[in-house]
């Protein structure tokens, strides 16, 4: 099991790193390995110590 460190981003948020291999499988990286375009993930807290991430194709106004 790979472990990812929780990091402080600013005073109001924290983040984790997603492995590029996983992002590549989802088609979210360009040919240079950089994030391709704007992508959004919906993060849901499921319960004690458990979250899910879901790629959102489009954001409605």
C-alpha positions in Angstrom: 0.0 0.0 0.0 1.4 3.4 -1.0 1.3 6.1 1.6 0.9 9.8 0.8 1.8 12.5 3.2 -0.9 15.1 4.3 0.6 18.6 3.7 -0.3 22.1 4.8 -1.2 24.2 1.8 -2.3 27.4 3.5 -4.2 28.5 6.6 -7.5 27.0 5.4 -6.5 23.8 3.5 -4.3 20.8 3.4 -3.6 18.4 0.5 -2.1 15.1 -0.6 -0.1 14.2 -3.7 -1.6 11.9 -6.3 0.9 9.6 -8.1 1.5 10.6 -11.7 1.2 7.0 -12.8 -2.4 7.0 -11.6 -3.1 10.4 -13.1 -1.7 9.2 -16.4 -4.0 6.1 -16.4 -7.0 8.5 -16.1 -5.7 10.6 -19.0 -5.1 13.7 -16.9 -1.5 14.3 -18.0 -0.1 15.6 -21.3 2.7 14.1 -23.2 5.3 15.9 -21.0 3.8 14.5 -17.8 2.2 17.8 -16.8 -1.5 18.2 -15.7 -3.5 18.6 -18.9 -6.1 21.4 -18.6 -8.3 22.2 -15.7 -9.6 19.2 -13.7 -11.7 19.0 -10.6 -12.2 16.3 -8.1 -15.1 16.0 -5.7 -13.8 14.9 -2.2 -16.3 13.2 0.1 -15.7 12.4 3.7 -17.2 8.9 4.2 -16.4 8.2 7.8 -13.6 7.9 10.3 -10.4 8.2 8.3 -12.0 7.5 5.0 -12.6 9.7 1.9 -13.4 9.2 -1.7 -12.3 11.2 -4.7 -14.4 11.5 -7.9 -13.3 13.2 -11.1 -15.9 15.7 -12.1 -16.2 16.1 -15.9 -17.9 19.4 -15.9 -18.8 22.1 -13.4 -22.3 23.6 -13.7 -22.6 27.3 -13.1 
